[in-house]
Amino acid sequence: MDAQAHRFLDGFTLAGRKKLLACLIVQEHPDKTFLFHEGDAADGIYLILRGEVEIVRAAGTEEKILDCTQAGDYLGEVAILDGFGRSTGARARGAISVAKIPRASFLEVLASEPGAVTLGLFRQVLTHLRKADNLIISEVIHKEKLSLVGEMAGSLMHDLRNPISGIRLSADLIHNASSAGKIPQWCEGIRLQCDRLVAMAAELMEFSKGESNLTLRETTTTELFDQFKKLNDDYLHQTGIDIRFEIEPADIKIDSMRLLRVVQNLVSNAVEALQGKRHGKIEIRASVTNSVFHLAVQDNGPGIPPTIQSRLFEPFVTHGKSGGTGLGMAIVRNIVTAHNGTISFEAPSQGGTTFFIKFPQ
């Protein structure tokens, strides 16, 4: 975009536009570059000519991306007008091109413009402030929801601990009393499911606090997916979906229970997406290459709607589930990130979805 065509200049008189264009400083910035940080002194207004800029704000020890502005947008005008520091940071998402109007030059031009120009500018500022208010309100609601989730998970942990301990003890007693036939296998299944329930409740509580306490142990890809099949054998059989495993034997070091949760969530989502579809297929692939554990879960379902793709891993984002909480994929990303891993997906317009996960070993 040419700076002369930027909409920020539309409300100024011809003389004012010429003065602003004369003082513009065009800048090129690579990915992840900060135009300014939260708390910085206001040095100018930034007109975005090319690319995208993330609006970020500190959230405790982490940061929160509040919004993403694109070419044709502008930012930084509020701090220029009120004289206080930046209330948020602005960071390049990919390579960007911006035109900066220095603060002193802008205020000098604004002082010489008619009152109607100033009034028009303040209307634009109010529109931006209302948008910011809505973002902040959404963030407060989001935090309150997570707080409620944490309280619920804590209550679940407290209420489940005793009955699950009793079920697990009963399985041990049955196993000790008789080892005939499939009794040992069934008892082991009961113990695994009990451990799984406790781990899920603990995981939910940790997620609500922004934590993830891993227990890394050495295992193999074969052992991991054998355990997944044991835990989900009946469920997988009842789906009627063709589920295939391509597992290359390899040594890995992970939190097995957490990773089983990741696979379970991805497979469950795929199963729900394939409901009512003939010849539904799910393929799970795992291998280790160059000290990286690769995991992929692929289905031939309808895919992920474009409207939620950019927010898929955010809490409380769900689609097409009558009982969905919108926490599943957020927890998946949390577990992957805790392993220093990455997760991405492909959802072509013709249908089907593939999730790709990489864990450094």
Residue, then its C-alpha position, 0 to 999 in steps of 0.5 A: m500500500d502507498a502511504q498516500a492512500h492510507r485511510f488515516l489521512d482521509g480526514f485531513t485537509l489537503a494542506g494537512r495531508k501534504k505536511l504529514l506526508a512530508c514528515l513520514i518515515v517509512q520503515e521495514h521490519p522483520d518478523k517479531t520486531f517490536l514497533f514499541h513496548e508496553g510502557d514506552a513513551a509515545d513517539g509517533i503514529y504508525l500507519i501499516l502499509r504491508g503485513e500484520v502487527e500483533i497488539v500484545r499485553a503482559a499477562g503475569t509472567e506471560e503475554k496475551i495477543l489482544d488483536c492483530t491489525q493489518a495493512g490499512d490500519y494504524l496504531g499509537e494515536v491514543a498515547i500521542l493524544d493523551g500524553f501517557g505511555r503505551s498501554t500495549g506493545a506492537r510486534a510484527r507478525g511476519a515482515i512488515s512495512v510501516a510509515k511513522i508520523p513523528r509525535a511533534s510533527f503530528l501535533e503541529v499539523l493537528a493544531s493548524e487543522p480546522g476543528a472538524v478535522t480534530l473532531g473526526l480524529f477523536r471519533q476514530v479514537l473513540t472507535h478504537l477505544r471501544k474496540a479495546d474495551n471489548l477486548i479487555i472485557s473478553e479477557v476478563i471473562h476469559k480469566e473468570k472462566l479459567s478460574l471457575v475451571g480451576e475450582m471445578a477441577g480442584s473439587l473433582m480431584h478432592d471428590l474422586r481421589n477416595p473412590i478411585s483409590g477404592i476401585r484401584l485397590s479392588a482391582d489389585l485384590i481381584h488380581n491377587a485372588s485370581s490370575a486365571g484367563k483375562i483377569p490380569q489384563w482386565c485388572e490392569g485396564i482398570r488401574l490404567q483408567c483410574d490413573r487416567l482419570v486422576a491425571m485428567a483432573a490434575e491436568l485440568m487444574e494445572f491448565s487453569k493455573g497456566e502450569s504443566n508439571l511433566t513426568l518425563r520417562e523413557t519408553t518406546t513408540t510401540e509401548l506408548f501406542d500399545q497402551f493407547k490401544k488398551l485404553n481405547d480398544d472398546y471405544l475404537h471398535q464401537t466407532g466403526i471407523d477404519i483406524r490405522f496405526e503406522i508406528e515406527p519402533a523408536d526410543i522416546k522420552i516423554d510424559s506418557m500419560r500426557l501424550l496419551r491425552v493428546v492423542q485421545n483428544l485428537v482422535s476423539n475430535a476426528v471420530e466426532a467429525l466423521q460421524g455419519k460419514r461412510h468410509g471414515k478413516i483415521e491414520i496415526r503415524a509416529s516416528v523419530t527422525n534426527s532426534v525429533f519425535h514426529l506424531a501425525v493424526q489424519d482424518n478424511g472428515p469435513g475439515i476445520p471451518p476457516t472461521i475458527q482455524s486461527r483460534l483453534f488452540e484458544p480456550f473455549v473455542t468449539h464447533g459442532k459439539s453439543g457438549g463441547t467445552g472448547l478446552g480440548m485443543a487448548i490443553v493439547r497445545n499446553i501439553v505439547t508446549a510443555h514438552n518444548g514441542t510444536i503443533s500445527f495442522e493442515a485443513p485443505s478446502q476439499g476436506g480432511t485434517t492432519f495434525f502434526i506434532k514434533f517433540p525434540q528428544 
